[in-house]
Amino acid sequence: MSTVSPLRKRFGARLRTLILNSPHKQCDLAKALDISNSAVSQMLIGKIIPRHTQLKVICNLLALSRDEELELSSLLLNIRNGESNPRSRFNQMFAAACREQRISLEQLALQTGVSLSRLQLFENCFDAIPLLDEINRLAPVLACTPEDMVLAAGLGRTTSKSDGSLCIAEPATEYKINHSGRFLPLVELSSMKSYRKPMSIHSFAAQKATRQTCRGDNLPVPAVAITASARKLQLGISGEVILLVSDQLPPGYRDWELFSDKDNNFRIRERKSGTWKLFQIPGDGNAKSIGNYAVWSLYILELIFCPIPSGMVK
């Protein structure tokens, strides 16, 4: 019995995920391709692969983005060329950095603002080339230098300009690497168990942060990013959350806080009509009132939520 190559398995698994994230079912795909449901099942485990004309039908039916279509096309082309698991230098560097930082693509999308579909391209597509803006966002979170990512992507060599910035010269195009962006220290929620007032959150983050995020460029006061699962915060929904918190509450900002009780349970509360109430997603209009029993609290300036895609909840 012949084995299915890793590349074929990846193609099938990726197609399955795209179907799960669409309003269509396997039977819809079978009907559009004029093949049996069994044939579609074989396609989703990599035992058979679609022809180029069938791939076009798949992309149209699932309304795939250009990035998603490029990813499938690249995988299919490499399969037909006899490759079993090809990796470009950038693919290898990107995957290794994600493993070293122990960060999933969903978490990386949340922390950098680079779309999940683009990150999946960087992991799977041999021909994927990142934009310089994407490199600027990814490098600090993955603990890489922008220069190394640029070289791995084959964009050319970097040179210093008179103003201290870096650039990459290509025919008729100049790309600039920006080192002046406002990156926030990123702390895991579990690390906050050792946090106590009166230490400032910025001093604490300087000791505990292992990564950075480029979220929060427009905040009026210094902030720290805290990453957590929505379940750990008891928000009533599955997904990943980044909280941008500060010791200061700027004028006009919503009065809500991340707090910890004496048992190191973390929750979010909101002040309404002078009373603290627990915050959940989605709110049911009957939020539970709570007393002021927090061991410590921090102002929340922004909450960024990334739901877990359908079919990925364990």
C-alpha positions as CSV (number, residue, x, y, z in Angstrom):
1,M,0.0,0.0,0.0
2,S,1.5,3.3,-1.1
3,T,2.0,6.0,1.5
4,V,0.7,9.6,1.1
5,S,3.5,12.1,1.0
6,P,3.6,15.0,3.6
7,L,2.9,17.5,0.9
8,R,-0.2,15.6,-0.3
9,K,-1.4,15.4,3.3
10,R,-0.9,19.1,3.7
11,F,-2.8,19.8,0.6
12,G,-5.7,17.7,1.7
13,A,-5.7,19.1,5.3
14,R,-5.6,22.7,3.9
15,L,-8.5,22.0,1.6
16,R,-10.5,20.5,4.4
17,T,-9.9,23.6,6.6
18,L,-11.0,25.9,3.7
19,I,-14.2,23.9,3.3
20,L,-14.9,24.0,7.0
21,N,-14.5,27.8,7.0
22,S,-16.9,28.2,4.0
23,P,-20.7,27.8,3.9
24,H,-20.3,24.6,1.7
25,K,-20.0,20.9,2.5
26,Q,-18.1,18.1,0.9
27,C,-21.2,17.1,-1.1
28,D,-21.3,20.6,-2.6
29,L,-17.7,20.2,-3.8
30,A,-18.5,16.7,-5.2
31,K,-21.4,18.2,-7.2
32,A,-19.4,21.1,-8.5
33,L,-16.6,18.8,-9.6
34,D,-19.0,16.1,-10.9
35,I,-17.2,13.5,-8.9
36,S,-18.4,11.2,-6.1
37,N,-18.4,12.0,-2.4
38,S,-15.8,9.2,-1.9
39,A,-13.5,10.9,-4.4
40,V,-13.7,14.2,-2.4
41,S,-12.9,12.3,0.8
42,Q,-9.8,10.8,-0.9
43,M,-8.8,14.3,-2.0
44,L,-9.0,15.5,1.6
45,I,-6.5,12.9,2.8
46,G,-4.2,13.5,-0.1
47,K,-4.7,10.2,-1.9
48,I,-5.9,11.9,-5.0
49,I,-5.2,15.5,-6.2
50,P,-7.3,17.7,-8.4
51,R,-6.4,18.7,-11.9
52,H,-5.7,22.4,-12.6
53,T,-9.2,22.9,-14.1
54,Q,-10.8,21.3,-11.0
55,L,-8.7,23.5,-8.7
56,K,-10.2,26.6,-10.5
57,V,-13.7,25.2,-9.7
58,I,-12.8,24.6,-6.1
59,C,-11.4,28.2,-5.7
60,N,-14.5,29.7,-7.3
61,L,-17.0,27.6,-5.2
62,L,-15.2,28.4,-1.9
63,A,-14.7,32.0,-2.9
64,L,-11.0,31.8,-1.9
65,S,-8.8,34.8,-1.6
66,R,-5.9,35.4,-3.9
67,D,-3.5,34.3,-1.1
68,E,-5.4,31.1,-0.5
69,E,-5.6,30.3,-4.2
70,L,-1.9,30.9,-4.6
71,E,-1.2,28.6,-1.6
72,L,-3.2,25.7,-3.1
73,S,-1.8,26.2,-6.6
74,S,1.8,26.2,-5.2
75,L,1.2,23.0,-3.2
76,L,-0.4,21.3,-6.3
77,L,2.5,22.4,-8.6
78,N,5.1,21.0,-6.2
79,I,3.2,17.7,-5.9
80,R,3.0,17.4,-9.7
81,N,6.8,18.2,-9.9
82,G,7.5,15.2,-7.7
83,E,8.3,17.1,-4.5
84,S,7.3,15.5,-1.2
85,N,7.9,18.4,1.2
86,P,9.6,21.4,-0.4
87,R,10.7,24.3,1.7
88,S,12.1,27.6,0.7
89,R,14.7,29.3,2.8
90,F,12.1,31.7,4.1
91,N,9.6,28.9,4.8
92,Q,12.2,27.1,6.9
93,M,13.2,30.3,8.8
94,F,9.6,31.2,9.4
95,A,8.6,27.8,10.7
96,A,11.7,27.4,12.9
97,A,11.1,30.9,14.4
98,C,7.4,30.0,15.2
99,R,8.5,26.7,16.8
100,E,11.3,28.4,18.9
101,Q,8.9,31.1,20.2
102,R,6.2,28.4,20.7
103,I,3.6,30.5,18.9
104,S,0.8,29.3,16.7
105,L,-0.2,31.1,13.4
106,E,-3.4,32.2,15.0
107,Q,-1.5,33.8,17.9
108,L,1.0,35.4,15.5
109,A,-1.9,36.9,13.4
110,L,-3.4,38.4,16.6
111,Q,-0.1,39.8,17.8
112,T,1.2,41.3,14.5
113,G,-1.9,42.2,12.5
114,V,-0.6,40.1,9.5
115,S,-3.6,38.0,8.2
116,L,-3.8,34.3,9.0
117,S,-4.0,33.5,5.3
118,R,-0.7,35.3,4.7
119,L,1.0,33.5,7.5
120,Q,-0.2,30.2,6.1
121,L,1.4,31.2,2.8
122,F,4.7,31.9,4.6
123,E,4.6,28.4,6.2
124,N,3.4,26.4,3.2
125,C,4.0,28.2,-0.1
126,F,7.5,27.9,-1.7
127,D,6.9,31.0,-3.8
128,A,5.6,33.2,-0.9
129,I,7.4,36.5,-0.6
130,P,6.6,38.8,2.4
131,L,6.1,42.5,2.1
132,L,8.5,44.8,4.0
133,D,5.7,46.0,6.2
134,E,4.9,42.3,7.1
135,I,8.6,41.7,7.9
136,N,8.6,44.8,10.2
137,R,5.7,43.4,12.1
138,L,6.8,39.8,12.3
139,A,10.5,40.2,13.1
140,P,10.1,41.5,16.8
141,V,7.5,38.9,17.7
142,L,9.5,36.1,16.2
143,A,12.8,37.4,17.8
144,C,14.4,37.7,14.3
145,T,16.1,40.7,12.7
146,P,14.4,42.3,9.7
147,E,17.7,42.0,7.8
148,D,17.8,38.2,8.3
149,M,14.2,37.8,7.2
150,V,14.8,40.0,4.1
151,L,17.8,37.8,3.1
152,A,15.9,34.6,3.7
153,A,13.1,35.8,1.5
154,G,15.5,36.6,-1.3
155,L,14.7,40.3,-1.5
156,G,18.4,41.3,-1.6
157,R,21.0,42.7,0.7
158,T,20.4,45.6,3.1
159,T,22.4,48.8,3.2
160,S,22.5,51.7,5.6
161,K,21.3,55.1,4.5
162,S,22.5,58.4,5.8
163,D,19.5,58.7,8.1
164,G,20.3,55.4,9.7
165,S,17.4,53.5,8.1
166,L,18.0,50.4,6.0
167,C,16.9,49.8,2.4
168,I,16.9,47.0,-0.2
169,A,17.5,48.1,-3.7
170,E,15.6,46.2,-6.5
171,P,15.0,47.2,-10.1
172,A,13.0,50.5,-10.1
173,T,12.0,49.9,-6.4
174,E,13.3,50.8,-3.0
175,Y,12.1,49.1,0.1
176,K,12.7,50.6,3.6
177,I,12.9,48.7,6.8
178,N,11.3,50.8,9.6
179,H,12.9,50.4,13.0
180,S,11.0,53.3,14.5
181,G,7.6,51.6,15.1
182,R,6.1,51.5,18.5
183,F,6.4,47.9,19.8
184,L,4.9,47.0,23.1
185,P,6.4,44.4,25.5
186,L,4.2,41.2,25.4
187,V,3.6,39.3,28.7
188,E,1.8,35.9,29.1
189,L,-1.2,36.1,31.4
190,S,0.3,33.2,33.5
191,S,3.3,35.4,34.3
192,M,1.0,38.0,35.9
193,K,0.5,35.6,39.0
194,S,3.7,37.2,40.4
195,Y,2.7,40.8,39.7
196,R,1.9,43.0,42.7
197,K,1.4,46.7,43.2
198,P,2.9,49.2,43.7
199,M,5.3,47.9,41.0
200,S,4.4,49.6,37.7
201,I,3.3,47.3,34.9
202,H,6.1,48.6,32.7
203,S,8.8,47.7,35.2
204,F,7.2,44.3,35.5
205,A,7.1,43.8,31.8
206,A,10.7,44.7,31.4
207,Q,11.5,41.7,33.6
208,K,8.9,39.2,32.2
209,A,8.3,40.0,28.6
210,T,9.8,37.6,26.1
211,R,8.4,39.0,22.9
212,Q,7.0,42.2,21.4
213,T,3.9,43.2,19.5
214,C,3.3,46.1,17.1
215,R,-0.3,46.5,18.3
216,G,-1.2,49.8,20.0
217,D,0.6,52.3,17.7
218,N,-2.0,55.1,18.4
219,L,-2.3,54.8,22.2
220,P,-1.9,58.1,24.1
221,V,0.0,56.6,27.1
222,P,2.6,53.9,27.5
223,A,1.1,50.4,27.6
224,V,1.9,46.7,27.9
225,A,0.4,43.9,26.0
226,I,-0.9,40.8,27.8
227,T,-1.8,37.7,25.8
228,A,-4.2,35.0,27.1
229,S,-7.0,32.6,26.1
230,A,-10.5,33.9,26.4
231,R,-11.3,30.9,28.6
232,K,-8.6,31.8,31.1
233,L,-10.4,35.2,31.5
234,Q,-13.8,33.5,31.7
235,L,-15.1,35.5,28.8
236,G,-17.6,32.8,27.8
237,I,-16.1,32.2,24.3
238,S,-13.2,30.4,22.8
239,G,-10.3,32.3,21.2
240,E,-7.1,34.3,21.8
241,V,-7.1,37.7,23.4
242,I,-4.5,40.5,23.7
243,L,-5.2,43.2,26.3
244,L,-3.3,46.5,26.0
245,V,-3.1,47.7,29.6
246,S,-1.6,50.7,31.5
247,D,-1.3,52.2,34.9
248,Q,-3.0,55.3,33.5
249,L,-6.5,55.9,32.2
250,P,-6.5,58.5,29.4
251,P,-9.5,60.9,29.2
252,G,-12.4,59.5,27.2
253,Y,-11.4,55.8,27.5
254,R,-13.8,53.2,28.7
255,D,-13.6,52.5,32.5
256,W,-12.7,48.7,32.5
257,E,-9.9,46.8,34.1
258,L,-8.1,43.5,34.2
259,F,-7.9,42.4,37.8
260,S,-6.7,39.5,39.9
261,D,-8.2,38.1,43.1
262,K,-6.3,36.6,46.0
263,D,-6.5,33.1,44.3
264,N,-4.8,34.4,41.1
265,N,-8.0,34.2,39.1
266,F,-8.0,36.8,36.3
267,R,-11.1,38.6,35.2
268,I,-12.2,41.7,33.4
269,R,-14.6,44.2,35.1
270,E,-16.3,47.3,33.9
271,R,-17.6,50.2,36.0
272,K,-21.3,51.0,35.2
273,S,-23.2,53.6,37.2
274,G,-20.5,53.6,39.9
275,T,-20.7,49.7,40.3
276,W,-18.1,47.2,39.1
277,K,-19.6,44.4,36.9
278,L,-17.9,41.4,35.3
279,F,-17.4,41.6,31.6
280,Q,-18.2,38.7,29.2
281,I,-18.4,38.2,25.4
282,P,-21.2,38.4,24.4
283,G,-22.8,40.4,27.2
284,D,-26.2,39.2,28.2
285,G,-27.3,42.5,29.7
286,N,-27.3,41.0,33.2
287,A,-23.7,41.3,34.2
288,K,-22.9,40.2,37.7
289,S,-22.1,43.0,40.2
290,I,-18.9,42.5,42.2
291,G,-17.3,44.2,45.1
292,N,-13.9,45.9,45.1
293,Y,-11.9,42.8,46.1
294,A,-9.1,43.0,43.5
295,V,-5.6,42.3,44.7
296,W,-4.5,44.5,41.8
297,S,-6.0,46.0,38.7
298,L,-4.8,47.6,35.5
299,Y,-6.7,49.8,33.0
300,I,-7.6,48.2,29.7
301,L,-7.0,50.5,26.8
302,E,-7.8,48.0,24.1
303,L,-9.0,44.4,23.8
304,I,-8.1,42.5,20.6
305,F,-10.0,39.2,20.1
306,C,-9.3,36.5,17.6
307,P,-11.9,33.7,17.6
308,I,-10.8,30.1,17.0
309,P,-11.9,29.1,13.4
310,S,-14.7,26.5,13.0
311,G,-13.3,23.0,13.3
312,M,-10.2,24.0,15.3
313,V,-11.8,24.0,18.8
314,K,-10.5,21.0,20.8
